[in-house]
Amino acid sequence: MELTELNSWRKALLSFVVLIAYLFIGGAIFHSLERSDEEDNKGYIVDTVYDFLSNNSCVDSYELGELIKTVVEWGDSNLINEGNVSNVDDMADYWDFVSAVFFAATVVTTIGYGHIAPSTYSGGAFCVCYAFFGIPLTALFLANVGDCFSDSWNAWNALLVKYVTCFSKHERLKKVISTVVLIILAYVLIILIPAVIFSKIEEWTHLSSQYYCFISLSTIGFGDYVIGQNTAKSYSFLKLYKLLTVLYILFGLSVLTLSFKQLQVIYQVKVPRVRGRVKRKTIMVNRRDIEMTMKRASHVNDDVEIELDLSETSYTITCDASVQTNNFN
């Protein structure tokens, strides 16, 4: 391993450690600022529902639960569990420490699902400051990891170029084919495989899981699908699950960003333009004549049109201006 490549991995590892520490510190602060308010709100909701039931004995708990679920849609916070009013312990936790770390990750990566937000003034003020310093830190991490991954990407790209000669001998086209192959492999690695895991845990369809992976890693973050909302799982499992998802988002975001960058290769390929009927003909032209013709040539965008009058047939040759200039300077 070369020294420059080793230094790149050291920078990536250091920035990763700093970013993880930043996420845990932020999660701890968000947890301390928002957790007590969440507990108060959950207790207030449950107390209000049970006070209503005690004062209205004719109302069935199940029917009231269905009413709340349908009209108010408290189901997002799991106030309603199988049609019955839940206890405080059965309701979803948004501001426990691990959930707060997950929220911090959505802030610094700019995903911003929107499923939760600080409800206190101090939490909102801290969120602004935390994002102000955390977003550049995340960008630095992605840049360092991108440098490490780009070396491996270029190595695999060069290897694939050798094996796609059978499809085309055009250098640019071979590079496009190899890039497309690598992007497909990256999609399988960071979208398809994780989607299988998410579909099993969250009980989503595989297409919905792919949708969640891409929307998250591209930082679009609509928030219509968010992991960890299934409280049927054990609390210890959900904690580990959310932390692993944070790691997935960080590294998946790095790979997807690199894939978007490499995708530009396809957009930059120039397709040769053909004017009229193409005839193969060997033309012997004096260099001085072409140089003189270049001075009178008409420019179309970045191309140069040279008209050659041979016998009774007129030919128009379109060539790249930069290449022609380099040849004759």
C-alpha positions as CSV (number, residue, x, y, z in Angstrom):
1,M,0.0,0.0,0.0
2,E,1.4,3.4,-1.0
3,L,2.1,6.1,1.5
4,T,-0.5,8.5,0.0
5,E,-3.1,5.8,0.1
6,L,-2.3,5.0,3.7
7,N,-2.5,8.6,4.7
8,S,-5.9,8.8,3.0
9,W,-7.2,5.9,5.0
10,R,-5.8,7.4,8.2
11,K,-7.6,10.7,7.5
12,A,-10.8,8.8,6.8
13,L,-10.5,6.8,10.0
14,L,-9.7,9.9,12.1
15,S,-12.6,11.9,10.6
16,F,-14.9,8.9,11.2
17,V,-13.9,8.6,14.9
18,V,-14.4,12.4,15.4
19,L,-17.8,12.2,13.6
20,I,-19.0,9.3,15.7
21,A,-18.0,11.0,18.9
22,Y,-19.8,14.2,17.7
23,L,-22.9,12.1,17.1
24,F,-22.8,10.6,20.5
25,I,-22.2,13.9,22.2
26,G,-25.1,15.4,20.2
27,G,-27.3,12.5,21.0
28,A,-26.6,12.8,24.7
29,I,-27.5,16.5,24.7
30,F,-30.6,16.1,22.6
31,H,-31.6,13.3,25.0
32,S,-31.2,15.4,28.0
33,L,-33.0,18.4,26.5
34,E,-36.0,16.6,25.0
35,R,-36.5,13.4,26.9
36,S,-38.3,14.8,29.9
37,D,-40.7,16.8,27.7
38,E,-41.5,13.7,25.8
39,E,-42.2,11.8,29.0
40,D,-44.5,14.5,30.2
41,N,-46.4,14.6,26.9
42,K,-46.8,10.8,26.8
43,G,-48.1,10.8,30.4
44,Y,-50.5,13.6,29.7
45,I,-51.9,11.8,26.7
46,V,-52.5,8.5,28.6
47,D,-53.9,10.3,31.7
48,T,-56.3,12.3,29.5
49,V,-57.6,9.1,27.8
50,Y,-58.0,7.2,31.0
51,D,-59.7,10.2,32.7
52,F,-62.2,10.3,29.9
53,L,-62.8,6.6,30.2
54,S,-63.4,6.8,33.9
55,N,-65.8,9.7,33.5
56,N,-67.7,8.0,30.7
57,S,-68.2,4.4,31.6
58,C,-70.4,3.8,28.6
59,V,-67.5,4.3,26.3
60,D,-65.5,1.1,25.5
61,S,-61.7,1.4,25.5
62,Y,-61.4,-0.4,22.2
63,E,-63.9,1.8,20.5
64,L,-62.2,4.9,21.8
65,G,-58.9,3.5,20.6
66,E,-60.2,3.0,17.1
67,L,-61.7,6.5,17.2
68,I,-58.4,8.1,18.2
69,K,-56.4,6.0,15.7
70,T,-58.7,6.9,12.8
71,V,-59.3,10.6,13.5
72,V,-56.3,11.9,15.4
73,E,-53.8,9.2,14.1
74,W,-52.0,8.8,17.3
75,G,-50.9,5.5,15.9
76,D,-47.6,7.1,14.9
77,S,-46.6,7.3,18.5
78,N,-48.2,3.9,19.3
79,L,-50.7,5.3,21.7
80,I,-53.0,2.7,20.2
81,N,-51.8,-0.9,20.4
82,E,-54.1,-3.5,18.7
83,G,-57.1,-1.2,19.2
84,N,-56.6,-0.7,23.0
85,V,-55.1,2.3,24.7
86,S,-51.5,1.7,25.5
87,N,-49.5,2.2,28.7
88,V,-46.7,4.7,28.7
89,D,-44.1,1.9,28.5
90,D,-45.7,0.6,25.3
91,M,-45.5,3.8,23.5
92,A,-42.7,4.6,21.0
93,D,-39.6,6.4,22.4
94,Y,-38.3,9.2,20.2
95,W,-35.8,10.8,22.6
96,D,-34.1,7.9,24.4
97,F,-30.3,8.1,24.0
98,V,-30.1,5.8,20.9
99,S,-33.0,7.5,19.2
100,A,-31.4,10.9,19.9
101,V,-28.2,9.7,18.3
102,F,-30.1,8.5,15.3
103,F,-31.8,12.0,15.1
104,A,-28.4,13.6,15.3
105,A,-27.2,11.6,12.4
106,T,-30.2,12.7,10.3
107,V,-29.3,16.3,11.2
108,V,-25.7,16.3,10.2
109,T,-26.3,14.3,7.0
110,T,-29.2,16.7,6.1
111,I,-31.6,13.7,5.6
112,G,-34.1,15.2,8.1
113,Y,-36.9,12.7,8.0
114,G,-39.1,15.1,9.9
115,H,-40.7,12.3,12.0
116,I,-39.5,14.0,15.1
117,A,-38.2,17.5,15.9
118,P,-37.1,19.4,19.0
119,S,-40.2,20.6,20.9
120,T,-38.3,22.7,23.4
121,Y,-36.7,26.1,22.9
122,S,-33.4,25.0,24.2
123,G,-33.5,21.9,22.0
124,G,-34.3,23.9,18.8
125,A,-31.5,26.4,19.6
126,F,-29.0,23.6,20.2
127,C,-30.1,21.9,16.9
128,V,-29.2,25.0,14.9
129,C,-25.7,25.2,16.5
130,Y,-25.2,21.4,16.3
131,A,-26.1,21.4,12.5
132,F,-23.9,24.4,11.8
133,F,-20.8,22.6,12.9
134,G,-21.9,19.0,12.2
135,I,-22.7,19.4,8.5
136,P,-19.2,20.6,7.5
137,L,-17.7,17.8,9.7
138,T,-19.8,15.2,7.8
139,A,-18.8,16.7,4.5
140,L,-15.2,16.4,5.5
141,F,-15.7,12.7,6.5
142,L,-17.5,12.0,3.2
143,A,-14.6,13.7,1.3
144,N,-12.0,11.6,3.1
145,V,-13.9,8.3,2.6
146,G,-14.6,9.3,-1.0
147,D,-10.8,9.7,-1.6
148,C,-10.2,6.2,-0.2
149,F,-13.0,4.6,-2.2
150,S,-12.1,6.4,-5.4
151,D,-8.7,4.7,-5.5
152,S,-10.4,1.3,-5.3
153,W,-13.0,2.4,-7.8
154,N,-10.4,3.5,-10.3
155,A,-8.5,0.2,-9.8
156,W,-11.7,-1.8,-10.5
157,N,-12.6,0.5,-13.3
158,A,-9.2,-0.1,-15.0
159,L,-9.6,-3.8,-14.6
160,L,-13.0,-3.9,-16.1
161,V,-11.9,-1.7,-19.1
162,K,-9.6,-4.6,-20.1
163,Y,-12.5,-7.1,-20.2
164,V,-15.0,-5.0,-22.2
165,T,-12.9,-4.7,-25.3
166,C,-15.1,-7.3,-26.9
167,F,-18.1,-4.9,-26.7
168,S,-16.3,-1.9,-28.1
169,K,-12.8,-0.7,-29.1
170,H,-13.8,2.9,-28.4
171,E,-11.9,4.1,-25.2
172,R,-14.7,6.3,-24.0
173,L,-17.4,3.8,-24.5
174,K,-15.3,1.1,-22.7
175,K,-15.0,3.5,-19.8
176,V,-18.8,4.1,-19.8
177,I,-19.5,0.4,-19.8
178,S,-17.2,-0.3,-16.9
179,T,-18.6,2.7,-15.0
180,V,-22.1,1.4,-15.4
181,V,-21.1,-2.0,-14.2
182,L,-19.5,-0.6,-11.1
183,I,-22.6,1.6,-10.4
184,I,-24.8,-1.5,-10.6
185,L,-22.6,-3.3,-8.2
186,A,-22.7,-0.3,-5.8
187,Y,-26.5,-0.3,-6.1
188,V,-26.6,-3.9,-5.1
189,L,-24.2,-3.3,-2.2
190,I,-25.8,-0.3,-0.6
191,I,-29.5,-0.5,-1.8
192,L,-30.6,-4.1,-2.7
193,I,-28.9,-6.0,0.1
194,P,-29.8,-3.6,2.9
195,A,-33.4,-3.5,1.5
196,V,-33.7,-7.2,2.1
197,I,-32.7,-6.7,5.7
198,F,-35.0,-3.7,6.2
199,S,-38.0,-5.5,4.6
200,K,-37.6,-8.4,7.1
201,I,-37.3,-6.2,10.2
202,E,-39.7,-3.5,9.3
203,E,-42.2,-5.8,7.5
204,W,-42.1,-3.5,4.4
205,T,-42.3,-4.7,0.8
206,H,-38.9,-5.1,-0.9
207,L,-39.7,-2.2,-3.2
208,S,-40.6,0.1,-0.3
209,S,-37.3,-0.9,1.4
210,Q,-35.3,0.0,-1.7
211,Y,-37.2,3.3,-1.8
212,Y,-36.3,4.0,1.8
213,C,-32.6,3.2,1.2
214,F,-32.3,5.5,-1.8
215,I,-34.3,8.3,-0.3
216,S,-32.2,8.2,2.8
217,L,-28.8,7.9,1.2
218,S,-29.6,10.6,-1.3
219,T,-30.5,12.8,1.7
220,I,-34.0,13.5,0.2
221,G,-35.5,12.1,3.4
222,F,-39.3,12.5,2.9
223,G,-40.0,10.8,6.2
224,D,-42.8,8.6,4.9
225,Y,-40.6,5.5,5.8
226,V,-38.5,5.6,9.0
227,I,-36.8,2.6,10.6
228,G,-37.2,1.7,14.3
229,Q,-40.9,2.5,14.7
230,N,-42.0,-1.1,15.2
231,T,-42.2,-1.3,19.0
232,A,-43.0,-5.0,18.8
233,K,-39.3,-5.6,18.7
234,S,-37.3,-5.7,22.0
235,Y,-35.8,-2.4,23.2
236,S,-32.3,-3.8,23.2
237,F,-32.7,-4.9,19.6
238,L,-34.0,-1.5,18.5
239,K,-31.1,0.2,20.1
240,L,-28.5,-1.9,18.3
241,Y,-30.6,-1.7,15.1
242,K,-30.6,2.1,15.1
243,L,-26.9,2.4,15.8
244,L,-26.1,0.0,12.9
245,T,-28.4,2.0,10.6
246,V,-26.4,5.1,11.5
247,L,-23.2,3.4,10.3
248,Y,-25.0,2.2,7.2
249,I,-26.2,5.7,6.4
250,L,-22.7,7.2,6.8
251,F,-20.9,4.7,4.6
252,G,-23.7,4.2,2.2
253,L,-23.9,8.0,1.7
254,S,-20.1,7.9,0.8
255,V,-20.6,5.2,-1.8
256,L,-23.7,6.8,-3.4
257,T,-21.9,10.2,-3.6
258,L,-19.0,8.6,-5.3
259,S,-21.4,6.8,-7.7
260,F,-23.1,10.1,-8.6
261,K,-19.6,11.6,-9.2
262,Q,-18.6,8.7,-11.5
263,L,-21.9,8.9,-13.3
264,Q,-20.8,12.2,-14.7
265,V,-18.5,10.2,-17.0
266,I,-21.5,9.0,-18.9
267,Y,-22.9,12.5,-19.3
268,Q,-19.6,13.8,-20.6
269,V,-19.3,11.4,-23.5
270,K,-19.5,13.2,-26.8
271,V,-21.4,11.5,-29.6
272,P,-19.8,12.0,-33.0
273,R,-22.0,14.1,-35.4
274,V,-22.6,12.8,-38.9
275,R,-23.7,15.3,-41.6
276,G,-25.4,13.8,-44.7
277,R,-24.1,10.6,-46.3
278,V,-20.8,9.3,-45.1
279,K,-18.4,8.1,-47.8
280,R,-15.1,6.5,-47.3
281,K,-12.5,8.3,-49.4
282,T,-8.8,8.8,-49.0
283,I,-7.8,12.4,-49.5
284,M,-4.3,13.6,-49.9
285,V,-4.1,17.3,-48.9
286,N,-1.1,19.5,-48.4
287,R,-0.5,20.6,-44.8
288,R,-0.2,24.3,-45.9
289,D,-3.5,24.1,-47.7
290,I,-5.2,22.9,-44.5
291,E,-3.5,25.6,-42.5
292,M,-4.8,28.2,-44.9
293,T,-8.2,26.7,-44.9
294,M,-8.2,26.7,-41.1
295,K,-7.9,30.5,-41.1
296,R,-11.1,30.7,-43.2
297,A,-12.9,27.9,-41.4
298,S,-16.3,28.5,-40.0
299,H,-16.8,27.7,-36.3
300,V,-19.8,25.8,-35.1
301,N,-19.9,25.5,-31.3
302,D,-16.5,23.8,-30.4
303,D,-16.1,22.3,-33.9
304,V,-14.5,23.6,-37.1
305,E,-15.9,23.0,-40.5
306,I,-13.4,22.8,-43.4
307,E,-14.6,22.7,-46.9
308,L,-12.4,20.9,-49.5
309,D,-13.2,21.2,-53.2
310,L,-11.9,18.1,-55.0
311,S,-12.7,17.9,-58.7
312,E,-16.5,18.4,-59.0
313,T,-17.3,17.1,-55.5
314,S,-17.4,19.3,-52.4
315,Y,-16.6,17.6,-49.0
316,T,-17.3,19.1,-45.6
317,I,-15.1,17.8,-42.8
318,T,-16.1,18.5,-39.2
319,C,-13.4,18.2,-36.6
320,D,-12.7,19.2,-33.0
321,A,-11.2,22.7,-32.8
322,S,-8.9,22.0,-29.9
323,V,-7.5,18.8,-31.5
324,Q,-6.9,20.6,-34.8
325,T,-5.2,23.5,-33.1
326,N,-2.9,21.2,-31.2
327,N,-1.9,19.5,-34.4
328,F,-1.0,22.7,-36.3
329,N,0.7,24.8,-33.6
